Amino acid sequence: MRAPFSARPASRKWVMGLALVAIPLFGFDRGCVTEPQTDILVTTATKTIRGNIGRYDDSTLVWQENVAGSARLRVNGGAFLPWTATGSGNLWEFPNVALSLGVNVLDGETKRSTGSGTVNGPIDDFILERKNDLFANGSQPVFLDWSTAGLDAEIKAIATSTLSTPLTPAQQAAFVADVKTGIRNFFTNAYANVAVTLVEAPGTGVHTVKFLVGTGCNLFGESPGDYKNTNKTQTTKIYLHTFRCVMEDRLISTTPAELTDSVATRVEDVSTAIGRTVAHEVGHSLGLTADGEAYLHGCEGFHNCEAYDDAHPADRFDVGHHIMDAGPKSELFARIGQSNPNTRSKKTPYFEKYGKSYLQIIHP
Ligand SMILES: [Zn+2]
């Protein structure tokens, strides 16, 4: 079921953009949108858009400075808005740009006069998606339920089977405690700036994350998909034996993890992987990533859609680095917060701007 690893640099679209404008015909400027964040959901009919014009070095492709000039934008390939000169701070501004309902793809261009002529630059395609069906829906408390028997043994087994140094019973107990703390921290950080917060007891209106042992090696967790979070009293199930099975089988062979890693490193690997799945399953029950163009452009059962990502100027899929990437397409090295399968380079799984903007609208 697992998709083979495919090299997919996170910055590939940026690299392509640089390659296109690096052809030294007109010099090397590019316009950059600074406000609002691009590739987000908005609920207003208009949006004020600001940005700058960067001058880049032709040979190194490195940004040099922001420069004065003019910019113009268009929405969905329509007529360009009039050229607007940069003002204070070399920023250009288009107040109250009208957005259609649904996906708006904006782009534009910049120009600047120099002693030897005019330098033109692109403002690359970006998405602002307007929706009118999303409303603030209070907060969502989440309770982590560790009451099932046998959970600690699964976590200890991960430690002892993936570390060459023998651990005393006390060290194993500390490993379990630190993993549980790490899971809480991962969850809290993933949902930062969203009113989805951990509480210490279950109840009406509280989402319960039920940790279970499980028996298989395929299902990390499950939860109901619930667009707009219409039911706050739902249950996520997380199966720890799956993490044990998968990590015993391929943590060392398919990720940068080594048998000689420190205990602290393994705590972070394990708590990141389990924490990501907890955040993922709770995300489903909040409505991420509802399938279909009328919802959140998800596919494959409420997951971030690689096909949509490929077809749009969007950042919606990256082999598991996004929290809502589909399970079969999420590589183990991404689950443990590493950028690649070979050498350690931290890349903590995250809700991309689009998913985060949805969460912030319904749970501000
Ligand atoms: Zn899922």
Residues whose N, C-alpha, C, O or C-beta is under 5 A from the ligand:
A	BS01	ZN	G301
